[in-house]
Amino acid sequence: MSGSSARRRALRELSDPDAPITPLGDCTANERNESLYALLPRTQAVADGIEGGTTLVLGYDAETNTYLVSPKHAVEEADDHWASNFYEGNL
């Protein structure tokens, strides 16, 4: 899947109330060394193989003012991941 079609898919899923996006509740942004970070719920993070030191891929969609975060291994394992185009040739 091309980067543009993956982006369209991500946007469609973000705007579709029946899409497989699971709200995980609220979190608070924390600041450390001029960086902001937010905590992922431990149960969900562990289920997705995320632990301290896991490389995460961050994206931002200006049209929906939405940040997207995925573990890098998810990008490597899925051809149609929203970040696949960014990492094409870099994995």
N, C-alpha and C positions, 0 to 999 in steps of 0.2 A: 504494500500500500504506500502510495506516495505521501510525502509530508503534508501536502495540502489536503488530501482526502482524509488522512488521519486527524488533521486539525478540524475539518468539518465534522467528522464523527465525534470528536471530543466536545465540540460546541453543541452538537445535536443532543448528546447525552446530558450535558450540563443544563440545557433548557427543557428537557423532557422529564416531566414528573414521574413517568413510568420507567425511566432509564435505570440501569443497574448501578446507580450511584447511591451509596449508603451514607446518610448524614451521621457524623460521629460526635456531634455536640460542639460545645464551645471550648475554646482554649484561650489562654492569655499569652500574648507575645512577650518574651523576655529579652533583655538586652545584655550582651556580654561582649566586650572587646569590639565595640562599634558594629556588632552584628545583632540582628534580631532573629529570634527563633521561637518556634511554638512547639509544644510537646504533642506527640501523637499518643492516643490512648494505648497503654501498654498491651492490653489484650489483642487489639487489632494489629499493632506493630509486630508483636511476636508471631502472630498468625501469618503475617506477610514476610517473615524472615528479616525483620528490621531490628537491629540492636545497636548499641553505641558503636560508632565508627563505620556503620553501613553507609556507603556512598548513595546519595539520593540525587535524583534529577529534578530540577526545578524549572517550571515553565510559567509563563504569565500570558493570559489572553486579555488584551486590552478591550475587546468588544464586550466581554462579560465581566470585566474587572475581577477575574478569577485566577488564583494561583493553583497550579497543578504540581503535585509532588509524587514521585514514584521511586522505588528502589531501582538502582541502575540495573540490577540483574533482571528486573521485569522488562526493561527495554531490550536487553540482550536476548530474552527468551521469546519475544512477541514481534512478529513482522509488522503488525499493524498498530503498534504502540504510538501514542501521540508524539513521542520524542525520537522515534526511529530515524526520521530524516536528519535530525541534528547529529545523531551519533553514526550515521551511515559512513562507513569507512574508518571510523574511530574506535570501533569496539574490538 
